[in-house]
Amino acid sequence: MPATRRAAEVRGRRDELLSIGAVLAFLRDDFPEVTISKIRFLEAEGLVDPQRTPSGYRKFSAADVERLAYVLRMQRDHYLPLRVIREHLDAIERGEAPPALPAPEARPGPLEEADRELAAASGVVLGVRLGRAELLAAAEAQEGELVEWESYGLVSAGPDGGYDGEALQIARLVAELGRFGLEPRHLRAMKAAADREIALVDQVVAPLRRHRNPQTRAHAEATARELATLSVRLHAAMVQAGLRPRPN
């Protein structure tokens, strides 16, 4: 069914509230990668606010469905991050025209934009490529320390023997933790936790990465970066909450 016809059908049922399954059926023809989990995620991010029945079931209006379609279209076709899409939706709600979309040549790709958000959340320096001596100097570390970090899988070089911005950030953090007496062996639990988070993200994006549509595969990588950003934020929030003094 063409998108315009589906949109007209949704608008024709404006007074009817739809279950999340019915919403998924409306969206899937245009957005085959969408899932119930994705819809719930967009709700959690404040991009849609369905009603709830007394028993807790979500009920979506036609306006909710149109908002979801707008979000998914902006992600797929224009690679906009959620914070920018939220600005668009806020403008539309105020009766204003949404901000102009960037020209294709000026618009960052999905991975570039998602990497920027992840870098902002984690402090990673983008675009860096360092040799071994440069990494040691930037991290203010000794060769023996780097050897030990690598033996525990905390830092690793790329195929060309160089180190990227993520490796630099990890090296700096490991070195800083070492000044408080935390040795690489103490950080194995953090590495194991990160590996488990990576596996969870891979589970979510694996079906999209296998898709034949190049846009869907690109969206998979952007989704992976977005999930990584949320994971970083969640980890920081949980650690801070756990360390906060409790009232007696």
C-alpha positions as CSV (number, residue, x, y, z in Angstrom):
1,M,0.0,0.0,0.0
2,P,1.5,3.4,-0.9
3,A,2.6,5.6,1.9
4,T,0.1,8.3,1.1
5,R,-2.8,5.8,1.1
6,R,-1.7,4.4,4.5
7,A,-1.4,7.9,5.9
8,A,-4.9,8.7,4.7
9,E,-6.2,5.5,6.3
10,V,-4.6,6.4,9.6
11,R,-6.1,9.9,9.4
12,G,-9.5,8.3,8.5
13,R,-9.3,6.5,11.9
14,R,-8.4,9.6,13.8
15,D,-10.8,9.0,16.6
16,E,-9.7,5.4,17.0
17,L,-7.0,4.4,19.4
18,L,-4.6,1.7,18.2
19,S,-2.7,-1.0,20.0
20,I,1.1,-1.1,19.6
21,G,0.6,-4.2,17.4
22,A,-1.7,-2.3,15.0
23,V,0.7,0.6,14.9
24,L,3.5,-1.8,14.0
25,A,1.4,-3.2,11.1
26,F,0.8,0.4,9.8
27,L,4.5,1.3,9.9
28,R,6.1,-1.9,8.7
29,D,5.4,-1.5,5.0
30,D,7.4,1.7,4.9
31,F,9.8,0.8,7.7
32,P,10.5,-2.9,7.6
33,E,13.2,-2.6,10.3
34,V,10.8,-1.1,12.9
35,T,10.0,-3.3,15.9
36,I,7.8,-3.1,19.0
37,S,11.0,-2.5,21.0
38,K,11.9,0.4,18.7
39,I,8.5,2.0,19.3
40,R,8.9,1.6,23.0
41,F,12.3,3.1,22.8
42,L,11.0,6.2,21.0
43,E,8.3,6.5,23.7
44,A,11.0,6.3,26.4
45,E,12.9,9.1,24.6
46,G,9.8,11.3,24.7
47,L,9.2,11.4,21.0
48,V,5.7,9.9,21.3
49,D,3.3,9.8,24.3
50,P,0.6,7.2,23.9
51,Q,-2.4,7.0,26.2
52,R,-2.6,4.1,28.7
53,T,-5.5,2.0,29.6
54,P,-6.3,1.3,33.3
55,S,-4.5,-2.0,32.8
56,G,-1.4,-0.3,31.4
57,Y,-1.7,-1.1,27.7
58,R,-0.5,1.5,25.2
59,K,-3.1,3.1,23.0
60,F,-1.9,5.3,20.1
61,S,-3.8,8.0,18.3
62,A,-3.5,8.9,14.6
63,A,-1.3,11.8,15.6
64,D,1.0,9.4,17.5
65,V,1.3,7.2,14.4
66,E,2.2,10.2,12.3
67,R,4.8,11.3,14.8
68,L,6.4,7.9,14.7
69,A,6.4,7.8,11.0
70,Y,8.1,11.2,10.9
71,V,10.8,10.1,13.4
72,L,11.5,6.9,11.4
73,R,11.6,8.8,8.1
74,M,14.0,11.5,9.4
75,Q,16.3,8.7,10.8
76,R,16.2,6.6,7.6
77,D,16.3,9.3,4.9
78,H,18.2,12.1,6.6
79,Y,20.1,10.4,9.4
80,L,19.0,13.0,11.9
81,P,19.8,12.2,15.6
82,L,16.8,12.0,17.9
83,R,17.6,15.4,19.6
84,V,17.2,17.2,16.3
85,I,14.1,15.3,15.4
86,R,12.6,16.3,18.7
87,E,13.3,19.9,17.8
88,H,11.4,19.4,14.5
89,L,8.4,17.9,16.3
90,D,8.4,20.7,18.9
91,A,8.3,23.2,16.1
92,I,5.5,21.4,14.3
93,E,3.5,21.3,17.5
94,R,3.9,25.1,17.9
95,G,2.6,25.5,14.4
96,E,5.9,26.5,13.0
97,A,7.8,25.1,10.0
98,P,10.5,22.6,11.2
99,P,14.1,23.6,10.7
100,A,15.4,23.2,7.2
101,L,17.2,20.0,6.4
102,P,20.9,20.3,5.7
103,A,22.0,20.0,2.1
104,P,23.1,16.4,1.2
105,E,26.7,17.5,0.7
106,A,26.7,19.2,4.1
107,R,24.9,16.5,6.0
108,P,27.0,14.1,8.1
109,G,26.4,10.4,7.4
110,P,24.6,8.3,10.0
111,L,27.8,6.9,11.5
112,E,29.5,10.3,11.6
113,E,26.5,11.9,13.4
114,A,26.1,8.9,15.8
115,D,29.9,8.9,16.5
116,R,29.7,12.6,17.4
117,E,27.0,11.9,20.0
118,L,28.9,8.9,21.4
119,A,32.1,11.0,21.5
120,A,30.2,13.7,23.4
121,A,29.0,11.2,25.9
122,S,32.3,9.3,26.4
123,G,35.0,11.9,25.7
124,V,36.4,10.1,22.7
125,V,38.7,12.2,20.5
126,L,37.4,11.7,16.9
127,G,39.7,11.4,13.8
128,V,42.8,10.5,15.8
129,R,45.4,8.0,14.5
130,L,48.4,7.5,16.7
131,G,51.5,5.3,16.6
132,R,52.6,3.4,19.7
133,A,55.0,6.1,20.9
134,E,52.4,8.8,20.4
135,L,49.8,6.9,22.3
136,L,52.2,6.5,25.2
137,A,53.0,10.2,25.2
138,A,49.3,11.2,25.0
139,A,48.3,8.9,27.8
140,E,51.4,9.7,29.9
141,A,52.2,6.0,30.2
142,Q,55.2,3.7,30.0
143,E,55.8,0.9,27.5
144,G,55.4,-1.7,30.2
145,E,52.0,-0.3,31.2
146,L,50.7,-0.5,27.6
147,V,52.0,-4.1,27.3
148,E,50.0,-5.0,30.4
149,W,46.9,-3.2,29.2
150,E,47.0,-5.0,26.0
151,S,47.5,-8.4,27.7
152,Y,44.2,-7.8,29.5
153,G,42.5,-6.8,26.3
154,L,41.8,-3.2,27.6
155,V,43.7,-1.5,24.7
156,S,44.3,-2.9,21.3
157,A,46.0,-1.6,18.1
158,G,44.3,-1.7,14.7
159,P,45.3,-3.9,11.8
160,D,47.9,-1.2,10.8
161,G,49.4,-1.1,14.2
162,G,48.0,2.3,15.0
163,Y,45.6,3.4,17.7
164,D,42.4,5.4,17.2
165,G,40.6,7.9,19.4
166,E,38.8,5.3,21.4
167,A,42.0,3.5,22.2
168,L,43.5,6.8,23.3
169,Q,40.5,7.5,25.6
170,I,40.7,4.1,27.1
171,A,44.4,4.4,27.7
172,R,44.0,7.7,29.4
173,L,41.3,6.4,31.7
174,V,43.2,3.2,32.6
175,A,46.2,5.3,33.3
176,E,44.2,7.7,35.5
177,L,42.6,4.8,37.4
178,G,46.0,3.4,37.9
179,R,47.0,6.5,39.8
180,F,44.3,5.6,42.3
181,G,45.8,2.1,42.7
182,L,43.4,0.3,40.3
183,E,45.5,-2.1,38.3
184,P,44.5,-3.7,34.9
185,R,43.5,-6.9,36.7
186,H,41.0,-4.9,38.6
187,L,39.4,-3.7,35.4
188,R,38.7,-7.1,34.0
189,A,35.1,-6.9,35.3
190,M,34.6,-3.6,33.4
191,K,35.9,-5.2,30.2
192,A,33.6,-8.2,30.7
193,A,30.6,-5.9,31.3
194,A,31.4,-4.0,28.2
195,D,31.6,-7.2,26.2
196,R,28.2,-8.2,27.4
197,E,26.8,-4.8,26.4
198,I,28.3,-5.2,23.0
199,A,26.6,-8.6,22.6
200,L,23.3,-7.1,23.5
201,V,23.6,-4.3,20.9
202,D,24.7,-6.9,18.3
203,Q,21.5,-8.8,19.1
204,V,19.4,-5.7,18.3
205,V,21.1,-4.7,15.1
206,A,22.0,-8.0,13.6
207,P,18.8,-8.4,11.6
208,L,19.2,-4.9,10.2
209,R,22.8,-5.6,9.2
210,R,21.7,-8.6,7.2
211,H,19.1,-6.5,5.3
212,R,19.6,-6.1,1.5
213,N,18.7,-2.4,1.6
214,P,21.9,-0.3,1.9
215,Q,20.0,2.4,3.8
216,T,18.7,-0.2,6.3
217,R,22.3,-1.5,6.8
218,A,23.5,2.1,7.3
219,H,20.7,2.6,9.8
220,A,21.8,-0.5,11.7
221,E,25.3,1.0,12.3
222,A,23.7,4.3,13.4
223,T,21.4,2.4,15.7
224,A,24.4,0.6,17.2
225,R,26.1,3.9,17.9
226,E,22.9,5.3,19.4
227,L,22.6,2.3,21.7
228,A,26.2,2.6,22.7
229,T,25.6,6.3,23.6
230,L,22.6,5.3,25.8
231,S,24.7,2.5,27.4
232,V,27.4,5.0,28.3
233,R,24.9,7.3,29.9
234,L,23.2,4.5,31.7
235,H,26.4,3.2,33.1
236,A,27.5,6.6,34.3
237,A,24.1,7.3,35.9
238,M,24.1,3.9,37.7
239,V,27.6,4.4,39.1
240,Q,26.8,7.9,40.3
241,A,23.5,6.8,41.9
242,G,25.3,3.9,43.6
243,L,28.0,6.1,45.0
244,R,25.7,8.9,46.2
245,P,25.6,9.2,50.0
246,R,22.4,7.8,51.4
247,P,20.5,9.6,54.2
248,N,20.7,7.8,57.5
